[in-house]
Amino acid sequence: MFDGYEKAYKEVIPAARAALIQELKTRYNIKEEAMSEYLEMTQAAISKYINGKYSDRVKKIHEMVDKQIVEAYAKKIVEGNHTLTNKYLCTICSKMNGFNCRFSTAEK
């Protein structure tokens, strides 16, 4: 089994990104180019998440991501606060991993 940081990097963070990207796409119809800018990711990565081109394990974790957190952050992004990505990822990750890492306590 992965230690906390490895699991976060390989599974939880991709699942959280997938959830946020899909929320922005389905609820708000945000274009890939805009998401790429807002989330500081390449358009190819955004497309990968929209099309479900990630591992089955990440897909399973994606189903467990707290929908209320996803909805709240997506709404904030749509309202113009495009600097929340790291805080969002830390919130999801610490909730799902059950530990506080050095990143979640660092100033965002």
TORDO-352676 format. One record per atom (N, C-alpha, C, O): residue in three letters; x, y, z. Coordinates in steps of 0.1 Angstrom, whole numbers, plus 5000, padded with zeros to 4 digits. Layout:
BEGIN
ALAXYZ
...
END
This chain:
BEGIN
MET500849885000
MET500050005000
MET500950125000
MET502050125005
PHE500450234994
PHE501150364994
PHE501250425007
PHE500350415016
ASP502350505010
ASP502350585021
ASP501450705018
ASP501050725006
GLY501250795027
GLY500250905025
GLY500650995014
GLY499751035006
TYR501951035013
TYR502351135003
TYR502251064989
TYR501751134979
GLU502650944988
GLU502650874975
GLU501250854970
GLU500850874959
LYS500350814979
LYS498950794976
LYS498350934972
LYS497550934962
ALA498651034979
ALA498151174975
ALA498551204961
ALA497751254953
TYR499851194958
TYR500451234945
TYR499851144934
TYR499551204923
LYS499751014936
LYS499350924925
LYS497850904924
LYS497450864913
GLU497150924934
GLU495750894934
GLU494751004938
GLU493851034931
VAL494951054950
VAL493951154955
VAL493951284948
VAL492951334944
ILE495151334945
ILE495251464938
ILE494651454924
ILE493851534919
PRO495051344916
PRO494351334903
PRO492851314904
PRO492151364896
ALA492351244914
ALA490951224916
ALA490251354919
ALA489151384914
ALA490851434928
ALA490351574931
ALA490351664919
ALA489351734917
ARG491351654911
ARG491451734899
ARG490351694889
ARG489651774883
ALA490151564888
ALA489151514879
ALA487751564883
ALA486951604875
ALA487451554896
ALA486151594901
ALA485951744899
ALA484851784894
LEU486951824901
LEU486751974899
LEU486552004884
LEU485752084881
ILE487351944876
ILE487251964862
ILE485951924856
ILE485351994848
GLN485451804860
GLN484151764856
GLN483051854861
GLN482051874854
GLU483151904873
GLU482151994878
GLU482152124870
GLU481052174866
LEU483352184867
LEU483452304859
LEU482852284845
LEU482252374840
LYS483052164840
LYS482652134826
LYS481152114826
LYS480452174818
THR480552034835
THR479151994834
THR478252104840
THR477252124834
ARG478552154851
ARG477652254857
ARG477752394851
ARG476852464849
TYR479052434848
TYR479252564843
TYR479652584829
TYR479852694824
ASN479852474822
ASN480252464808
ASN481552554805
ASN481552624795
ILE482452544814
ILE483752614813
ILE484552544802
ILE484652424802
LYS485152624793
LYS485952564782
LYS487252514787
LYS487752564797
GLU487852414780
GLU489152364784
GLU490252464785
GLU491052464794
GLU490252564776
GLU491252664776
GLU491152744789
GLU492252774795
ALA489952784793
ALA489852864805
ALA490252774817
ALA490952824826
MET489752654818
MET490152564829
MET491652554830
MET492252554841
SER492352534818
SER493752524818
SER494452644825
SER495352634833
GLU493952764822
GLU494452884828
GLU494152894843
GLU495052914851
TYR492852864846
TYR492452874860
TYR493152774869
TYR493552804881
LEU493352654864
LEU493952544873
LEU495452524871
LEU496052434877
GLU495952604862
GLU497452594859
GLU497852454855
GLU498852404860
MET497052404845
MET497352274839
MET497352284824
MET496752384819
THR497952194817
THR497952204803
THR496452164798
THR495752094805
GLN496152214786
GLN494852174780
GLN494852024778
GLN493751964779
ALA495951964775
ALA495951814772
ALA495551744785
ALA494851644785
ALA496051794797
ALA495751724810
ALA494251744813
ALA493551654817
ILE493751864810
ILE492351894812
ILE491451794804
ILE490551734809
SER491851784791
SER491151694782
SER491151554787
SER490151474786
LYS492351504792
LYS492451374798
LYS491451344809
LYS490751244809
TYR491251444818
TYR490351434829
TYR488951434824
TYR488051354829
ILE488651524815
ILE487251534809
ILE486851404803
ILE485651354804
ASN487751344796
ASN487451214788
ASN487651084796
ASN487550974791
GLY487951104809
GLY488150984818
GLY489350904815
GLY489350774817
LYS490450954810
LYS491650884806
LYS492550884818
LYS493650934817
TYR492150814828
TYR493050794840
TYR492750664846
TYR491750594842
SER493550624855
SER493450484860
SER492150454867
SER491450544872
ASP491850324867
ASP490650274874
ASP490650314889
ASP489650344895
ARG491850304895
ARG492050334909
ARG491650484912
ARG490950514921
VAL492150574903
VAL491850714904
VAL490350734902
VAL489750814909
LYS489750664893
LYS488250674890
LYS487550634903
LYS486550694906
LYS487950524910
LYS487250484922
LYS487350584933
LYS486350614940
ILE488550644934
ILE488750754944
ILE487950874941
ILE487350944949
HIS487850904928
HIS487051014923
HIS485651004928
HIS485051104931
GLU485050884928
GLU483750864932
GLU483550894947
GLU482450924951
MET484650894955
MET484550914969
MET484851064973
MET484751104985
VAL485251144963
VAL485551284966
VAL484251354971
VAL483151334965
ASP484351434982
ASP483251504988
ASP482651604977
ASP483351704974
LYS481451584973
LYS480851664963
LYS480551804967
LYS480651894959
GLN480351824980
GLN480051954985
GLN481352044984
GLN481252164980
ILE482451984987
ILE483752064986
ILE483952094971
ILE484352204968
VAL483752004962
VAL483952024948
VAL483052134943
VAL483452224936
GLU481752124946
GLU480852224942
GLU481152364947
GLU481052464940
ALA481552374960
ALA481952504966
ALA483152564959
ALA483152684956
TYR484152484956
TYR485352544950
TYR485152574935
TYR485652674930
ALA484352494928
ALA483952524914
ALA483252654914
ALA483552744905
LYS482352674923
LYS481552804923
LYS482452924926
LYS482353024919
LYS483452914935
LYS484353014938
LYS485253044925
LYS485553164922
ILE485652944918
ILE486452964906
ILE485653034896
ILE486153134889
VAL484352994894
VAL483553064884
VAL483253204888
VAL483153294879
GLU483253234901
GLU482953374905
GLU484253454904
GLU484153574907
GLY485353404900
GLY486553474897
GLY487753454906
GLY488753514904
ASN487653364916
ASN488753344924
ASN489553224919
ASN489153104922
HIS490453244910
HIS491253144903
HIS492553104910
HIS493353044904
THR492653144923
THR493853114930
THR493653004941
THR494452994950
LEU492652924940
LEU492252834950
LEU492752684948
LEU492452604957
THR493352664937
THR493652524934
THR494452444944
THR494052334948
ASN495552504950
ASN496352434960
ASN495452414973
ASN495552304979
LYS494752514977
LYS493952504989
LYS492852394987
LYS492652314996
TYR492252394975
TYR491252284972
TYR491852144973
TYR491352054979
LEU493052134966
LEU493652004966
LEU494051954980
LEU493851844984
CYS494552044988
CYS494952015002
CYS493651975010
CYS493751885018
THR492552055008
THR491352025016
THR490851885012
THR490551805022
ILE490751845000
ILE490351714996
ILE491251605001
ILE490851505006
CYS492551634998
CYS493551535002
CYS493651505017
CYS493551385021
SER493651605025
SER493751585039
SER492451515044
SER492451435054
LYS491251545038
LYS490051485042
LYS490051335039
LYS489651255047
MET490551305027
MET490551165022
MET491651075028
MET491450965031
ASN492851145031
ASN493951065036
ASN493951055051
ASN494550975057
GLY493251145057
GLY493151145072
GLY494451185079
GLY494651145090
PHE495251265072
PHE496451315078
PHE496651455073
PHE496251495063
ASN497451535081
ASN497851665077
ASN499251665073
ASN500151625081
CYS499551695061
CYS500851695056
CYS501551835057
CYS500851925061
ARG502751845054
ARG503451975056
ARG502952075046
ARG503052195048
PHE502252025035
PHE501752115025
PHE500452175030
PHE500152295027
SER499652105037
SER498352155041
SER498452255052
SER497552335054
THR499552255059
THR499752355069
THR500552475064
THR500752575071
ALA501152465052
ALA501952575047
ALA500952685042
ALA499852665039
GLU501452805042
GLU500652925037
GLU500352905022
GLU501252875015
LYS499152925019
LYS498752905005
LYS498653034997
LYS498353034986
END
